[in-house]
């Protein structure tokens, strides 16, 4: 998975590859799901921070707070396993607050073919994405990468077996589009930072 480092470092190579003419008879090259997700996620306007360990997660989280001046503010967070990062940075977390600067959570899966983030009621509770703050910070792991939505739904079904979560939804757009088109209709954009922890 150290492929993420290569992706971000080789922008010059990508340009020269694009310039090469592709034969119509050549087999279609299928990208690995980590590269596919990174490509689509960034194209959708998402901000991506790759972390090799928990120390890097903590450092990158602090960098996000500094960049946005979010220290000593209110945050919406429903997951106790994330509270330590908020406590360390003197952030107060509420169940729902109009004053919250951002929403902090995990997710169910990362969908490679469209660069979206899959959530359920375990993260969102009963709220729709439009009801949450525009700013979001999501902590995910490389093992949560899946090829498409149907694979993501299959993972949820296998993971929860009997207590199947509700409110399953994806967030795909991470910046405000200049002109609304039918593809964006009814979806709310989010300023989303993804902290992706290597766990494979």
N, C-alpha and C positions, 0 to 999 in steps of 0.2 A: 504493500500500500504506500510505500515511499514514492510511488508514482506521482502523488500530489505535488511533491517538491519539483519533480521534473516538469510537470504541466505548467507551473507558474514561472519557471525559469527559462523556458525555451520559446519565447514568443517569436523570435527571429526565424527559428526552424519551421514553425507553423506557417509563416508567410511564404517561405520558399516552397513548402510542400503544396500549398494551395495553387501556386503558379504552375506547377507541373500539370501537364494535360493528362486526364484520366481516360483510359481506353473504355469504350462502351461494353467491351467484352470481358473486362476484368471483373473478378468476383467482388461483391460488395464487402467492404471492410467494416466489420462490426467492432465498435469500440468496447473496451472493458467497461463494466458498469460504473466504476469509480471515475473514469475519464468522462463518460457520458453524463453522469450527474453533474460533475464540476462544470462542464461546458454549458449545459442547459441552465443550471442554477445561476451562474454568473451572467449568462445572456438575459435571464429574467430580472437581473438587478440585485441579486442576493450578495451579501458580503460574507466571505468564507475565511475561516481561520483554522488551519490544520494544527492539531496538538498531538505530540507524541506521547505525552504523559499528563498526569493530573496537575503537576506544577505548571506546565505550559497552559493548561486550561485556566488556572488561577491567574497567571500573568496576563493572558489574553483578555480575560474578563475585566481585569483592572484597566487594561488599555482601552477597552470599549467604554468603560465608565469615564475615563479621562478624556477621551475623544469627544464625548457628548456632554461632559460636565453633569453626570448623573449621580455623583456622590451625595450621600446624606439626603436621598429622596425616597419617595414611596414607590414600591414595585408591586405588581400583582404576581403572586407565585402560589401555586397550590400543592407543590410537591416537597415534602419534608426533606428528601435526600438532597435538595438544592439549597436549603436554608443556610447551611454553613458558609457558602460563598457570599450570601447576602449579609450575614452577621459579621463576617470578617471585614466587610466594607461599609459597615454602619448604615445599611439600607433597611428601611422598615417595609415589611411585606404585609399586604392586606388581601382579603378575599376579592374585594372589588372596590376600586376607588377612582373617582374622576380625577384625582390629583396624581395618579401613578404616572411616572415617566416612561416606564416600559413594562412589558410582560416577559417573565422568565420561566422557561419550562424545558422539558425533554420533548420527545416526539415518539410516534410509533415506528415510522420508517422514513427513509429518504428515497424518493421515486426517481430513478435515473433517467428514464426516457422523456420526462418532461421537466426535470429539475425542480420538483415540488417537495413539500414537507407534509407528511401524513400525520394527522392528529386524531385523537378520540376524546371521549368524555374523561378519560384518565388524566388528560392534560387540560382540556378546555372546560371541563365540567359541563354545564348546560348552556354556556355562552357561544354565540356565533363569533367567527373571527371579526366581524364588523363591530361587535360590542367591546372588543379588547383594544388596548392602546395601539397606535400605529407602529410604535417601536417595539421590536421583539428580539430577545436573545434566546436562542435554542441550543441546548447541549445534546449532541447525538454521538453515536459511535460508528465506526466504519462497518461493523457487523450489521448495522441497520440499513445498509444500502441494498435496495432490491431493484430489479429491472423495470417493473411497471406496477400500476395500481392493483391489478388482480393478484400479483404476487404479494403485495403489501397486505391486502385483505386476507389472503391465505395465512400469512404470518400472524395476523391478529387472531384469526379463528383458532389456529393451533396454540397460540400463546395463552389465550384466556379460557379456552375450552368451554366452561359452563357460565362464568360471569362475563358474558360478551359485552364489551363497551358499546355505548351509543354515541351519537354526535360525531361520527367518523367523517372527516373532511380533510381536504388538502388546501394548502396555501401555496400559490404558484407565482403571484406577481409581487415583486419586491421594490418596485418604484412606480410612481404615478406616471401613467401613460399620457403623452401629449394629446392624443386624439383617441377618444373612446371608440372601440369597434365592437362588433357582436361577440368576439371572443372574450372580452373583458366585462361584458354585461353582468351585473349582479355580484361581481367579485371585488373585494376591497384589497387595495395594495397594502403591503406592510414593509416597513424599513427593518429588514430582518438580518441579524448577525447569526451565523452558524458556527458554533464551536464544535469542530469534528474531532473526536478523540480516537486515536488509533487503538484498536483492541483486538486486532487479528494477528 
